[in-house]
Amino acid sequence: MFGYNKIYVDLSSVKDEKALHTALGSSLDGYSGANLDALHDALTSICKKTKLFITGFDAFSRELDGYAERLALVLAVSASENRYLTVEFYKKG
């Protein structure tokens, strides 16, 4: 099969950690975790070329600044450890 998976996660209405992991769980097949370690495990287990598009990060980071920084780090580390994963942050246009 050619191409890649595209996964979109909108964080613009996420107000707490639980809502973040719920949003991620509804977008990422097989992810049912409730913490950033579980997210890292899920992202580094992806075995097909995948692009993860994150929108609404600015709004999310205003709500949960410290957690947003940790999330960004986990996404970056996961992408660097998994050759099949690319993460892009973008603003809705």
N, C-alpha and C positions, 0 to 999 in steps of 0.2 A: 504494500500500500504506500502511496506517495503522499507528500504533504506532511502536515503536522496538526496536532490537536491545538485548538485555541480555547483558552479558558478565560472568562471575564469575571472579575470580582469587583463589585461596586461597594466601596467603603463609606460613601458619603452620608449614609444614615446610621452608621454604626456608632453607638454611644458607649459601649463597654466591652470588656474582654469576651464575655459570653456571647454577645451578639456578633463579634468578630468571628469567633470559631463556628458559630452557626452559619454565617454567610460563607465562610470557607468550605464548610461541610456540604452546603448545597451546591457548590461549584466544583469541588474536587472529588472525583470518584474515589471511594474507599477511605476518605478522611472523615473520621468521627472523633478526633481528638479535641481536647479542651485546653491545650497549652502549646507553647511555641516549640517545645521539644518534639511533640507528636507531629506538628506541622513539618518540621525539618525532616523527620523520618519519612513522612508521606511524600514530600517533594523530592527527596533523594532516592526514593524507590521508583520514581517514574521511569518507564523503560521505552517510551515512544517519544519522539521529538514533540515537545510541547512548548507553547508560548503562553505565559500567564500574564494577562493584562490587568493591571490594577488601576481603577479609577477612584476618585473621591478621597485620595490619600491626604490631601491638604485638610479637608474637613475632619477626617478621622484623627489626624495628628493634633488638631486644635482640641479635640475632646480628650484624647489619651496620649499626650505628648511623649512621655517616657516609654510607654508600651509601643507606640508607633515607631519609635527609634529602634527598639528591639525587634519589632516585626520586620522593618526594613533590613536590618542586619541578618536576620534568619533567611529572608528571601535572597539576599545577595550571596550568603554563604552556601545556601542550598543550590543556587544556580552555578556557583563556581565548582561545587563538588559533583554535580550531575551534568554530564555533557548533553543530555537530552532536554534540559530545562533552560528556558530563557524567560526572564522577568522584565516586563516593561511597565513603567508608571506613565500614565497619560491623563490629560484633562479632556473631559468631554467637550466636543466642539460643536 
